[in-house]
Structures are given as structure tokens and as C-alpha cells.
Amino acid sequence: MQKKMQSSFITTGILILAAALGMQSCKSNNEAKADEREKYVIPDSIFKTLVIDTVSSAPFVNSLTLTGKVSFNEDNVVKIYPMVSGNVQDIKVALGDYVQAGQTLAVIKSSEMAGFSNDLVNAETNLRVSKKNLDATQDMFTSGLASQKDLLAAEAAHEQAKSELARINRVLKINGGNTQGEYVVKAPISGFIVEKFATNNMAIRSDNGGNMFTISDLKNVWVQANVYESNISLIHLGENVDVTTLAYPNKVFKGKVDKMLNVLDPNNKVMKVRVVLSNQDYMLKPEMFASVTLTNKENKENITIPTSALIFDHSQYYVLVYHSKSDVRITPVKFINTVGDKTFISSGVDKGDKIIASQALLIYGSLNN
């Protein structure tokens, strides 16, 4: 009986040992298969199209991008206000039209202009009467029939009549010079109608605070950009900037910081800076959104990589360091900033390292899988 039990224990131990060895063998085989799966080789079809670049160094460039919008150059803008009361008639321009200096924009039928015309007729009549009185008084004074006092009074009346006629003519000139009871609104400068608040048959008053038209030549425009408080120290008067717009994403407009408004907006806590841009071809339109980029070179070298090589995943930046088609390593790097097609980093790779600069995200996903 005892021998049977010993035999049974031995058999059981052999089975357990065999099972353990079998499990160890399976585990080793699985690990080997896992290692084999994790080893990724870049396919030839992809490798032929890859760009493999070299980590280099360059003078560090600090870049800052501001948001803003295109606006009128207020030094070349004219707002046209009604000089008289009346009814607007015959508007000859529309919003966006280009007008020449002196071109008629609209006509206003005005009782005030009719009154000025009546004053002109009276002043001309009074001048003729005073001239006849002066001539007659001079003849009488020569004949001894009028005194020196009478002559002086006639001369004074004539000078007053001339002065009044000159005043009426100046008033009429200021108000368009029309003697038919109409005020003719004319463009004082050449440019575009950028605002239009007048319509036909609209009644207006001279004491109205609103303008009828606004004209701007748009040959140069302003870009008003917002600077947050934390970035104010990075902005300097006269700095060169690059301006881009949504309308022309591939077009870069060159300008300079022309003015810094040294106050913060109390609502959004930003300071405004002004950039003046030449706009001879009228590509830039007021109210366009714009991005203003400032770049400052510093006297120090820094590691730089192509921007296309940078990968961002799980709150971390990575690059793919290339050794061979079967040895590509995912390497974390510390990002500083990006300027155009270059990205500056502080650590992670060394100068001279080879990195994959195209299709990096595709290979990164394959390595992770």
C-alpha cells in the first residue's frame, strides 16, 4: 500500500514538473513572438519617399504671433458731414466705389441754400445801390451841395455792401457754391467709399452728428494687433513684422511696428500696436482678420530640427531618430518654439543625429502598434 502511495506521489510530481516546464516553454515562445512583432522595419515603398534630415544648430530666433485686423489709415480718411439741412437727392455713388477728388457724391435740396442764394441777390443789389449813392454824393460834394460827412457816409455804406457780398460768396463757396437752392456733396479727396450712411429722400440736419460718407484712399492701411500683458516686453517700436491674412494665407506682407499705444484696454487687458502696410494693389481690405508675427534673433546657438519632424502625442513632443530601416527610435524632446519650417528644442537629440522629417506620424503610429 505504501509503495503504491509513493508511486502515486512520484507520478504526480512528474506531471507537475512537466506542466511547469511546458508553461515556461510557452511563455518563452510567446515572448519571442512578441519581440518579433515589436521589431518594425520601414517598408521599401515608404522608405523611398522618406526625407531623412540631420539635427543642426542655428541662431536662436524668438517668435511671437499676434492677432489683429486691418483698418483704415486714419491719417488718410475723410468723413463727410452734412453742412446744411434738407432732403438728399440723386446719390451717385455706392459703397466700395472709387471716386476722384471733386466728384459729385449726392445733391441736397435745401432751404438754407435757397436762403443763401437770396442773400446773394440782396448783397449784389445793395452793392449796386451803394455805388450809385457814392457816385452821386461825390458829384454833389464836388459841386458844394454835399458835405464831407455825407461823402464819408456814402463811402462807408459802399464798403459795407462790398464786405457783405464777399461774406455771402464765402458762405456759398463753403456750402458748395450752388445758387439754385441745392447743396452739392463733392469728394474732397480721391479714394474708396468705405462708409455710406445716406439714402435718397433722406431728411438730414446740419446739427446731426452722423457722417454721410467716409472716403479712404487705402494705398496704405493700418493693422491693429493685440498684445497681452505678458508679451509687452517682447514688442519694440520699429521692429519688422510679417502679416498674413485668411484671404491670402500664402502671401506675406512686410511691415514695421509704427506705434505702440501704451495703455491697456480695461475690458480685455490687451495693448494695441499699429503696423503700417503699403497696399498699392488694394489686396488688404478694412476689417480683415490678420496675424502679425514678430521675430527676434538672439546671440546664441540652439538645436534646431525641421518642423515636419515634430510629433505631439499625450502632452509630449517626440521625434523619430533614424539609425536604419529596422532601428527607428521614438525620442522625446523639449520644445521651445517654432519659426516657419524650423523648430527650436532644448534637449532630446544632439547635433548630427538623423531624424525622419516626412511621414513621421505614419511611422510613429506603426512603431506604437
TACOR-V555065 format. One record per residue. N is the residue number from 0. PHI is phi in radians with two decimals (999 if undefined). PSI is psi in whole degrees, 0 to 359 (999 if undefined). NEAR is the number of other C-alpha atoms within 12 Angstrom. Layout:
N;PHI;PSI;NEAR
N;PHI;PSI;NEAR
This chain:
0;999;314;7
1;-1.07;320;8
2;-1.09;323;9
3;-1.14;319;10
4;-1.15;318;11
5;-1.06;317;12
6;-1.06;320;13
7;-1.14;317;14
8;-1.08;318;14
9;-1.09;315;14
10;-1.06;316;14
11;-1.10;317;14
12;-1.09;319;14
13;-1.09;319;14
14;-1.13;318;14
15;-1.13;317;14
16;-1.07;319;14
17;-1.10;319;14
18;-1.12;318;14
19;-1.10;315;14
20;-1.08;320;14
21;-1.09;318;14
22;-1.14;320;14
23;-1.10;319;14
24;-1.11;317;14
25;-1.11;319;14
26;-1.10;317;14
27;-1.08;317;14
28;-1.08;319;14
29;-1.14;318;14
30;-1.12;320;14
31;-1.10;319;14
32;-1.17;322;13
33;-1.12;317;14
34;-1.05;322;12
35;-1.18;324;13
36;-1.22;321;15
37;-1.21;339;18
38;-1.38;107;19
39;-1.76;135;23
40;-2.06;129;22
41;-1.17;123;27
42;-1.08;149;16
43;-1.06;324;11
44;-1.09;326;10
45;-1.44;320;18
46;-1.04;325;22
47;-1.12;334;13
48;-1.77;358;15
49;-1.27;148;24
50;-1.91;117;20
51;-1.90;117;29
52;-1.92;170;27
53;-1.98;133;25
54;-1.12;131;33
55;-2.30;184;24
56;-2.22;154;24
57;-2.70;160;22
58;-0.99;132;20
59;-1.16;132;26
60;-2.07;123;28
61;-1.66;122;26
62;-2.04;142;27
63;-2.41;129;32
64;-1.95;127;28
65;-1.96;153;34
66;-1.77;149;29
67;-2.94;197;31
68;-2.63;157;30
69;-1.37;138;37
70;-2.42;172;30
71;-1.14;152;38
72;-1.39;105;29
73;-1.15;344;23
74;-1.33;344;17
75;-2.11;34;22
76;-2.10;136;28
77;-2.16;124;28
78;-1.72;131;29
79;-1.83;118;30
80;-1.86;154;29
81;-1.22;129;35
82;-1.57;341;31
83;-2.41;166;33
84;-1.54;158;27
85;2.69;196;28
86;-1.99;132;29
87;-1.31;132;29
88;-2.31;145;25
89;0.99;61;22
90;-1.24;129;26
91;-1.87;359;25
92;-2.30;161;32
93;-2.17;165;24
94;-1.03;131;23
95;1.64;350;21
96;-1.21;147;23
97;-1.63;131;24
98;-2.19;153;27
99;-1.68;153;20
100;-1.02;131;20
101;1.59;353;16
102;-1.27;141;23
103;-1.29;128;24
104;-1.74;321;38
105;-2.87;167;34
106;-2.18;137;37
107;-2.04;120;40
108;-1.33;120;31
109;-2.40;132;31
110;-1.24;331;22
111;-1.12;318;27
112;-1.13;324;34
113;-1.10;322;25
114;-1.14;320;25
115;-1.11;322;32
116;-1.13;320;29
117;-1.14;321;22
118;-1.10;324;26
119;-1.11;315;32
120;-1.08;316;21
121;-1.11;318;20
122;-1.15;320;26
123;-1.14;320;25
124;-1.12;315;19
125;-1.09;325;24
126;-1.16;318;27
127;-1.13;319;21
128;-1.14;315;22
129;-1.12;326;27
130;-1.18;319;24
131;-1.16;319;19
132;-1.09;320;26
133;-1.15;316;27
134;-1.07;317;21
135;-1.15;319;20
136;-1.16;322;27
137;-1.10;317;24
138;-1.10;317;19
139;-1.16;323;18
140;-1.14;322;20
141;-1.14;324;15
142;-1.46;355;12
143;1.48;12;13
144;-1.63;350;15
145;-2.29;148;21
146;-1.51;170;17
147;-1.05;323;18
148;-1.10;318;14
149;-1.09;319;23
150;-1.14;316;26
151;-1.10;322;19
152;-1.14;319;19
153;-1.16;320;29
154;-1.13;318;25
155;-1.11;319;19
156;-1.12;322;24
157;-1.18;318;28
158;-1.12;321;22
159;-1.12;320;22
160;-1.15;319;30
161;-1.11;318;25
162;-1.11;319;20
163;-1.15;320;24
164;-1.12;319;27
165;-1.12;320;19
166;-1.11;316;19
167;-1.11;319;27
168;-1.11;321;26
169;-1.14;320;18
170;-1.10;317;25
171;-1.12;321;30
172;-1.12;317;20
173;-1.06;324;20
174;-1.74;28;32
175;1.77;342;31
176;1.36;6;23
177;-1.46;136;29
178;-1.91;17;27
179;-1.87;18;23
180;1.40;20;28
181;-2.16;143;31
182;-1.84;119;39
183;-1.68;117;37
184;-1.48;119;36
185;-2.09;154;35
186;-1.32;123;33
187;-1.35;336;28
188;-2.38;165;25
189;-1.47;143;25
190;2.84;194;31
191;-1.73;144;34
192;-1.34;103;36
193;-1.74;346;31
194;-2.48;141;26
195;-2.53;116;26
196;-2.09;7;26
197;-1.81;143;32
198;-2.32;158;23
199;-1.06;141;23
200;1.22;10;16
201;-1.34;134;21
202;-1.52;134;21
203;-2.27;160;29
204;-2.20;150;23
205;-1.22;339;24
206;-1.59;8;13
207;-1.26;132;16
208;-1.38;352;14
209;-1.55;147;19
210;-1.55;155;23
211;-1.49;314;38
212;-2.42;157;36
213;-2.25;131;37
214;-2.07;132;39
215;-2.35;141;38
216;-1.39;339;35
217;1.02;13;36
218;-1.26;337;26
219;-2.48;148;30
220;-2.25;167;35
221;-1.86;145;41
222;-2.01;117;46
223;-1.66;115;37
224;-1.93;152;38
225;-1.72;131;35
226;-2.08;120;34
227;-1.28;156;24
228;-0.96;322;19
229;-1.20;344;14
230;-1.87;1;21
231;-1.04;323;24
232;-1.18;345;14
233;-1.56;353;21
234;-1.77;134;38
235;-2.35;143;24
236;-1.08;135;21
237;1.54;359;17
238;-1.19;143;26
239;-1.30;142;26
240;-2.37;157;34
241;-1.94;132;32
242;-2.05;130;42
243;-2.18;157;31
244;-2.29;163;28
245;-1.15;327;21
246;-1.20;325;18
247;-2.26;73;17
248;-1.09;334;14
249;-1.71;3;11
250;-1.82;126;16
251;-1.89;123;21
252;-1.73;129;31
253;-1.62;135;22
254;-2.70;186;28
255;-2.37;153;30
256;-1.23;111;29
257;-1.63;330;25
258;-2.72;142;23
259;-2.04;121;27
260;-1.48;103;22
261;-1.38;44;20
262;-2.41;152;19
263;-1.74;140;19
264;-1.12;127;16
265;-1.18;341;10
266;-1.50;309;8
267;-1.89;4;13
268;0.98;45;17
269;-2.16;153;25
270;-1.81;141;29
271;-1.60;137;32
272;-2.13;150;37
273;-2.01;132;39
274;-2.06;129;43
275;-1.71;128;37
276;-2.15;138;36
277;-1.24;139;25
278;-2.44;50;24
279;-1.09;329;14
280;-1.66;7;13
281;1.03;29;21
282;-1.21;323;23
283;-1.50;128;34
284;-1.99;142;33
285;-0.98;143;31
286;1.40;1;19
287;-1.15;141;25
288;-1.32;144;26
289;-2.46;151;35
290;-1.97;130;32
291;-1.98;119;39
292;-1.95;126;37
293;-1.93;137;35
294;-2.23;134;27
295;-2.19;123;21
296;-1.50;136;19
297;-1.94;157;13
298;-1.48;58;11
299;-2.70;148;13
300;-1.55;147;17
301;-2.53;151;28
302;-1.11;134;32
303;-2.32;145;41
304;-2.31;160;45
305;-1.11;139;33
306;-1.05;328;29
307;-1.17;345;28
308;-1.50;349;41
309;-1.46;135;39
310;-2.16;136;34
311;-2.06;122;23
312;-2.69;135;17
313;0.92;48;8
314;1.07;27;11
315;-2.49;145;16
316;-1.66;141;28
317;-2.35;159;32
318;-2.32;163;45
319;-1.85;109;45
320;-1.46;125;36
321;-1.76;127;32
322;-1.99;318;20
323;-2.82;175;18
324;-1.07;333;25
325;-1.80;5;19
326;-2.39;83;20
327;-2.07;126;28
328;-2.02;133;31
329;-1.37;121;32
330;-2.19;123;28
331;-1.27;144;24
332;-2.31;159;29
333;-1.77;118;24
334;-1.45;138;28
335;-1.86;294;23
336;-2.89;168;27
337;-2.07;134;26
338;-2.24;103;29
339;1.13;235;21
340;-1.63;11;15
341;-2.04;142;30
342;-2.15;131;35
343;-1.67;133;35
344;-2.24;157;35
345;-1.77;338;22
346;-2.87;167;21
347;2.11;320;27
348;-2.36;164;31
349;-2.02;159;22
350;-1.01;131;22
351;1.75;345;18
352;-1.13;147;25
353;-1.62;132;27
354;-2.32;154;41
355;-1.46;122;41
356;-1.95;9;33
357;-2.54;149;25
358;0.94;30;25
359;-1.12;321;35
360;-1.14;323;24
361;-1.10;312;21
362;-1.22;324;33
363;-1.05;317;30
364;-1.14;321;16
365;-1.15;320;22
366;-1.13;322;23
367;-1.24;335;17
368;-1.47;999;12
